[in-house]
Amino acid sequence: MRNILIIGAGRSASSLIRYLLDKSTAEDLKLVIADIDLDIAQRKTLNHPNASALALDIFDIKQRAAAIEKANLVVSMLPAHLHIEVAKDCIRFKKHLVTASYISEQMQDLDTAVKANNLVFMNEIGLDPGIDHMSAMKVINEVKEKGGKMLAFESFCGGLVAPESDTNLWNYKFTWAPRNVVLAGQGGAAKFLQEGTLKYIPYCNLFRRTEFLEVDGYGKFEAYPNRDSLKYKSVYGLEDVVTLYRGTIRKVGFSKAWNMFVQLGMTDDTYTIENSETMSYRQFVNSFLPYHLSDSVESKMRLLLKIDQDDIMWEKLVELDLFNDDKIVALKKASPAQILEKILSDSWTLQTNDKDMIVIYHKFGYELEGVKHQIDSKMVCIGEDQTYTAMAKTVGLPVAMASLLILNGKITQPGVQLPIRKEVYEPILKELEQYGVNFKEDVMPYYGYKL
């Protein structure tokens, strides 16, 4: 049998594992599901005869090497910064590697060695990055093949809560790593191209510069810009476009409310708070507010943020139980961002039967035979439940499909790469349609974008 080693059995691995197990008999596959928590790995085997669980400490060099040596292909679902040692072992033992993470500089530096060993290291093959790459390149290449010239590209993606499970004032629940949500947008100004002009938005203003989107059947959304849209000029072959923008989708009103945390400093991850383990939620909030002899925490908060007591922004804060003096942070040497993540997890965790929703929205501007056109490409995917989420589906299925294509010799170009070539994106996008990941494309006149 052909062995696939899956390292990391967290929330994004559920659909990946189920897909490969469903194919395992026909494809002669044996899955080894490895995680530092053996119980989690065991549950993810689904008691399937073609799957086994392995307790694996990724920092145990001998244990990691032994597991990788036995595999034909390795899937790493670890956090991005942990891929590199797995990747080096894959080169050492000549094993293909698939990840859903952005290509780091360290990973890119392995390209020469990967090619020398005729290996495929497929990265950025999840959702965002992943399906966004593939669906964008499909349309861009179709336009170019017709002789068209690309003028503009906007791309938006968001993990949201499905309408039937939308039960809080924020219209949001965690569908992926909460820490990444809390830290979103940090690490430098967002930069993009608007009608030939470079634009920069610092983190302090990021969530007040949003664009509105409409998706038929699902209503209105907003989007704030991602950090660096400009790098996709070369990745997508869009060197001549005048507009290039990538953003994150949320329900309308989320960004304005989230900006309250940004302005208070609660999303800061650069320092720790003294005695955080004994601090109540109310004390945490008060630590960011001015001292006043008689004013309550609530009054100081409203005054500082300039919000009225009957404002929906205030109701959103109250809903999070921020002012509870009985709830304890219970995190030692925690940063403000870590404490905020814990508080939000109380309210924003998906319940057992909750469903999440993924939305992707691309806008393509192009000129063909002297006429300017626009293509709007939209995809909405609804999850099944807390385990088989839309996030797990859209991240895990492309990873699984790419793994099989590599094992079956359908993806052969060696090197460290992302899924922007036809031999990768065409079969995966086609198969994803069977799982409800469908893009609807509408063509209309192009008049330029106003961001």
C-alpha positions in Angstrom: 0.0 0.0 0.0 1.0 3.6 -0.5 1.5 5.4 2.8 0.5 9.0 3.4 1.7 10.5 6.7 -0.6 13.3 7.9 1.1 15.4 10.6 -1.4 17.4 12.6 -5.0 16.3 13.3 -6.5 19.6 14.2 -9.8 21.2 13.1 -8.7 21.7 9.5 -7.8 18.0 9.0 -11.2 16.4 9.4 -12.4 16.6 5.7 -8.9 15.9 4.4 -8.8 12.6 6.3 -12.3 11.6 5.5 -11.7 12.2 1.8 -8.5 10.1 1.7 -10.1 7.3 3.8 -13.1 7.2 1.3 -10.5 6.8 -1.5 -8.2 4.5 0.4 -9.3 1.1 -0.8 -9.6 2.1 -4.5 -6.3 4.0 -4.4 -4.4 1.5 -2.3 -3.7 4.0 0.5 -2.6 3.6 4.1 -3.0 6.7 6.3 -0.9 7.4 9.4 -2.5 10.2 11.3 0.1 11.8 13.6 -0.5 14.3 16.4 1.1 15.2 19.7 -2.3 14.2 21.2 -2.8 10.5 20.5 -6.5 10.7 21.4 -7.2 13.3 18.8 -5.3 11.3 16.2 -7.2 8.2 17.1 -10.6 9.9 16.8 -9.6 11.2 13.3 -9.0 7.6 12.1 -12.8 7.0 12.2 -11.9 3.4 13.1 -11.1 2.8 9.5 -9.0 -0.3 8.7 -6.7 1.8 6.4 -5.8 4.3 9.1 -3.7 4.2 12.2 -2.9 6.8 14.8 0.5 7.9 15.9 1.6 10.0 18.9 4.2 12.3 17.4 6.3 15.1 18.9 7.4 17.1 16.0 10.5 18.2 18.0 11.6 14.6 18.5 14.1 14.3 15.7 14.4 10.5 15.7 10.6 10.0 16.0 9.9 12.5 13.2 12.4 11.0 10.9 11.2 7.5 11.5 7.6 8.4 10.6 8.6 10.4 7.5 11.0 7.6 6.2 8.1 5.1 6.1 5.8 7.4 4.0 5.4 7.9 0.3 4.0 11.4 0.8 3.8 13.7 3.8 0.9 16.1 4.5 1.9 18.7 7.1 -1.1 20.4 8.7 1.1 21.9 11.4 1.3 25.7 12.0 3.4 27.3 9.2 6.5 27.9 11.2 6.8 24.1 12.0 6.9 22.9 8.4 10.6 23.5 7.8 12.1 20.6 9.7 9.5 18.3 8.2 10.5 19.6 4.8 14.2 19.0 5.4 13.4 15.4 6.4 11.3 14.9 3.3 14.3 15.9 1.2 16.6 13.6 3.2 14.3 10.6 2.6 13.1 11.7 -0.8 9.4 12.2 0.0 6.8 14.5 -1.6 5.3 17.2 0.7 2.0 19.0 0.7 1.0 21.9 3.0 -1.7 24.5 3.0 0.6 27.3 4.2 2.2 30.3 2.6 5.7 29.6 1.2 8.1 31.0 3.7 11.6 32.2 2.8 13.0 29.1 4.5 10.8 26.8 2.4 11.7 28.6 -0.8 15.4 28.2 0.0 14.9 24.4 -0.3 13.7 24.7 -3.9 17.1 23.7 -5.5 17.4 20.6 -3.3 13.7 19.7 -3.9 14.3 19.9 -7.7 17.5 18.0 -7.5 15.7 15.1 -5.8 12.8 15.3 -8.3 10.3 16.0 -5.5 7.0 18.0 -5.5 6.6 20.3 -2.5 3.1 21.7 -3.0 2.2 24.6 -0.7 -0.6 27.2 -0.5 -3.1 24.5 -1.6 -5.8 25.1 1.0 -8.4 27.8 1.0 -6.7 31.2 1.3 -4.1 30.5 0.1 -5.3 27.8 -2.2 -8.7 27.8 -3.8 -8.3 31.6 -4.2 -5.1 31.0 -6.2 -6.6 28.3 -8.4 -10.0 30.0 -9.1 -8.2 33.3 -9.9 -5.7 31.7 -12.2 -8.4 29.8 -14.1 -10.1 33.1 -15.1 -6.9 35.0 -15.7 -5.5 32.4 -18.0 -8.9 32.1 -19.9 -8.9 35.8 -20.5 -5.3 35.8 -21.7 -5.9 32.8 -23.9 -8.6 34.7 -25.7 -6.2 37.5 -26.3 -7.5 39.7 -23.5 -5.5 42.1 -21.4 -6.0 42.1 -17.6 -6.7 45.6 -16.2 -7.6 44.9 -12.6 -8.0 42.2 -10.0 -9.7 42.2 -6.7 -10.0 39.2 -4.5 -11.9 38.7 -1.2 -12.2 35.7 1.1 -13.8 35.1 4.5 -14.6 32.4 7.0 -17.9 33.3 8.6 -20.8 31.8 10.4 -23.7 30.5 8.3 -27.0 32.4 8.5 -28.8 29.6 10.3 -26.1 29.6 13.1 -25.6 33.4 13.3 -26.7 33.9 16.9 -24.6 36.9 18.2 -24.5 40.6 17.6 -21.1 40.4 16.0 -22.4 38.0 13.2 -19.2 36.0 13.7 -17.8 32.8 15.3 -14.3 31.3 15.1 -14.1 28.9 12.2 -10.3 28.6 12.2 -7.3 29.5 14.5 -8.7 32.2 16.9 -5.2 33.6 17.4 -4.8 34.4 13.7 -8.2 36.3 13.8 -7.0 38.4 16.8 -3.7 39.2 15.2 -5.1 39.8 11.7 -3.7 42.8 9.9 -0.6 43.3 12.1 3.0 43.3 11.0 3.0 46.2 8.6 0.7 48.5 6.6 -1.7 47.0 4.1 -0.6 48.0 0.6 -2.4 47.7 -2.7 -2.8 49.4 -6.1 -5.8 51.5 -7.0 -6.1 52.8 -10.6 -2.4 53.1 -10.9 -1.8 54.6 -7.5 -0.1 52.8 -4.6 -2.1 52.9 -1.4 -1.0 52.2 2.2 -3.2 51.7 5.2 -1.5 51.4 8.7 -2.9 48.9 11.2 -4.5 51.7 13.3 -6.8 52.6 10.4 -7.2 49.2 8.8 -10.7 48.3 10.1 -12.1 51.7 9.1 -11.3 51.4 5.4 -13.7 48.8 4.1 -15.3 48.0 0.8 -18.9 46.6 0.5 -19.8 43.5 -1.4 -23.1 41.9 -2.3 -23.6 38.2 -2.7 -27.0 37.0 -4.1 -29.0 35.1 -1.5 -26.6 36.0 1.4 -26.8 39.8 1.5 -24.2 42.5 2.1 -20.6 42.0 3.3 -17.7 44.2 4.0 -14.0 43.6 3.4 -10.8 45.1 4.9 -7.5 44.9 3.0 -4.9 42.2 3.5 -1.3 43.1 4.2 0.5 42.9 0.9 -1.6 42.7 -2.3 1.3 43.8 -4.5 3.2 40.5 -4.4 0.5 38.9 -6.5 1.4 41.0 -9.5 4.3 38.5 -10.3 2.6 35.4 -8.8 -0.5 35.8 -11.1 1.3 37.4 -14.0 -0.5 40.8 -13.5 2.4 43.1 -14.0 0.3 45.6 -16.1 -2.8 45.9 -14.0 -3.8 49.3 -12.6 -5.8 47.9 -9.6 -4.8 45.0 -7.4 -6.4 44.4 -4.0 -6.9 41.4 -1.7 -9.2 41.6 1.3 -10.8 39.7 4.1 -14.6 39.4 4.2 -16.8 40.0 7.3 -20.4 40.8 7.8 -21.2 44.5 7.7 -20.5 46.2 11.1 -17.8 43.7 12.3 -14.8 45.9 11.3 -16.1 49.0 13.0 -16.7 47.0 16.2 -13.4 45.2 16.0 -11.7 48.6 15.7 -12.7 49.3 19.3 -10.3 46.5 20.4 -7.6 47.9 18.2 -7.9 51.4 19.5 -7.9 50.2 23.1 -4.7 48.1 22.5 -6.3 44.8 23.3 -5.0 43.1 20.1 -1.3 43.8 21.0 0.9 40.7 21.3 4.2 42.4 22.0 4.2 42.5 25.8 2.7 40.5 28.7 0.5 41.7 31.5 1.6 41.3 35.1 -0.4 38.8 37.2 -2.7 38.0 34.2 -3.5 34.6 35.7 -5.4 36.2 38.6 -7.0 39.0 36.6 -10.7 39.1 36.0 -12.2 40.1 32.7 -13.3 43.4 34.2 -9.9 44.1 35.5 -8.4 43.4 32.1 -10.7 45.9 30.5 -10.0 48.5 33.2 -6.2 48.2 32.7 -6.6 50.0 29.4 -8.8 52.8 30.7 -7.9 56.0 32.5 -8.1 56.2 36.3 -11.1 58.0 37.7 -12.0 58.2 41.4 -15.8 57.5 40.9 -16.6 56.6 37.3 -17.3 52.9 36.6 -15.4 50.8 34.1 -18.5 50.9 31.8 -18.6 54.7 32.0 -14.9 55.1 31.3 -15.1 52.7 28.3 -18.0 54.6 26.7 -16.3 57.9 27.2 -13.0 56.7 25.8 -14.6 55.1 22.7 -17.2 57.8 22.3 -20.1 55.5 22.2 -23.6 56.0 23.7 -25.2 53.5 26.0 -27.9 52.7 23.4 -25.4 52.3 20.6 -25.2 48.8 19.0 -21.4 49.0 19.5 -22.0 49.1 23.3 -24.4 46.2 23.1 -21.7 44.2 21.3 -19.2 44.8 24.0 -21.7 43.8 26.8 -22.6 40.6 24.9 -19.0 39.4 25.3 -19.3 39.6 29.1 -16.3 41.8 29.2 -17.3 43.5 32.4 -17.7 40.3 34.4 -15.7 40.5 37.7 -16.1 36.8 38.4 -14.5 35.4 35.2 -10.8 34.9 35.6 -8.3 35.1 32.8 -6.2 32.2 34.2 -3.4 32.7 31.7 0.1 33.2 33.0 2.3 35.9 31.5 -0.4 36.5 28.8 -0.3 39.3 26.2 -3.4 41.4 25.7 -4.0 39.5 22.4 -3.9 36.2 24.2 -6.4 37.4 26.9 -8.7 38.8 24.3 -8.6 35.5 22.4 -9.7 33.7 25.5 -12.5 36.1 26.2 -13.8 35.9 22.6 -13.6 32.1 22.6 -16.2 32.1 25.4 -18.7 33.6 23.0 -17.5 32.8 19.5 -16.8 29.0 19.6 -18.9 27.0 17.1 -21.4 24.8 18.9 -21.9 21.1 18.0 -24.5 21.7 15.3 -23.4 25.1 14.2 -22.5 25.6 10.6 -19.9 27.9 9.2 -19.7 29.6 5.8 -16.9 30.4 3.4 -17.3 33.2 0.9 -14.9 34.0 -2.0 -15.5 36.9 -4.3 -13.2 37.7 -7.2 -13.5 40.8 -9.5 -11.6 40.7 -12.8 -11.3 43.7 -15.1 -10.0 43.1 -18.7 -10.0 44.4 -22.2 -10.8 42.2 -25.2 -10.9 43.5 -28.8 -11.2 47.1 -27.6 -14.1 46.5 -25.2 -13.7 46.5 -21.4 -15.4 43.8 -19.4 -15.7 42.7 -15.8 -16.1 39.2 -14.5 -17.5 38.7 -10.9 -16.8 35.2 -9.7 -18.4 34.1 -6.4 -18.4 31.0 -4.3 -20.3 30.2 -1.1 -19.8 27.0 0.8 -21.8 26.0 3.9 -20.4 23.5 6.5 -22.0 20.4 7.9 -21.4 20.9 11.6 -18.7 21.8 14.2 -16.4 19.0 12.9 -16.9 19.0 9.2 -16.9 22.7 8.7 -16.8 24.6 5.4 -13.3 25.8 6.5 -12.2 22.2 7.0 -13.7 21.2 3.6 -12.1 24.1 1.6 -8.8 23.8 3.3 -8.5 20.0 3.5 -10.1 18.8 0.2 -7.6 20.6 -2.1 -4.7 19.3 0.1 -6.1 15.8 -0.2 -6.7 16.0 -4.0 -3.3 17.4 -4.7 -1.7 14.6 -2.6 -3.5 12.0 -4.8 -2.5 13.8 -8.0 1.1 13.8 -6.9 1.1 10.1 -5.9 -0.7 9.2 -9.2 1.9 11.0 -11.4 -0.6 13.7 -12.5 1.4 16.5 -10.9 5.0 16.0 -11.9 6.8 19.4 -12.0 9.4 19.3 -9.2 10.2 22.1 -6.8 8.7 24.3 -4.1 5.5 25.6 -5.6 2.0 26.9 -5.3 -1.1 25.7 -7.4 -1.1 28.2 -10.3 -0.5 25.8 -13.1 -3.2 24.1 -15.1 -2.1 20.6 -14.3 -2.9 21.4 -10.7 -5.9 23.7 -10.6 -8.0 22.3 -13.5 -8.6 18.8 -12.0 -8.9 20.1 -8.4 -11.4 22.8 -9.2 -13.4 20.3 -11.3 -13.5 17.7 -8.5 -14.3 20.4 -5.8 -17.6 21.1 -7.6 -18.7 17.6 -6.6 -18.3 18.7 -3.0 -20.3 21.9 -3.3 -17.4 24.3 -4.0 -18.8 26.0 -7.1 -17.9 29.4 -8.6 -20.6 31.4 -10.3 -19.3 33.8 -12.9 -21.2 36.9 -14.2 -19.9 39.1 -17.0 -20.7 42.9 -17.1 -19.1 46.1 -18.4 -16.0 47.3 -16.7 -15.9 50.9 -15.4 -12.9 50.8 -13.1 -12.9 50.2 -9.3 -13.2 52.7 -6.6 -11.6 51.6 -3.3 
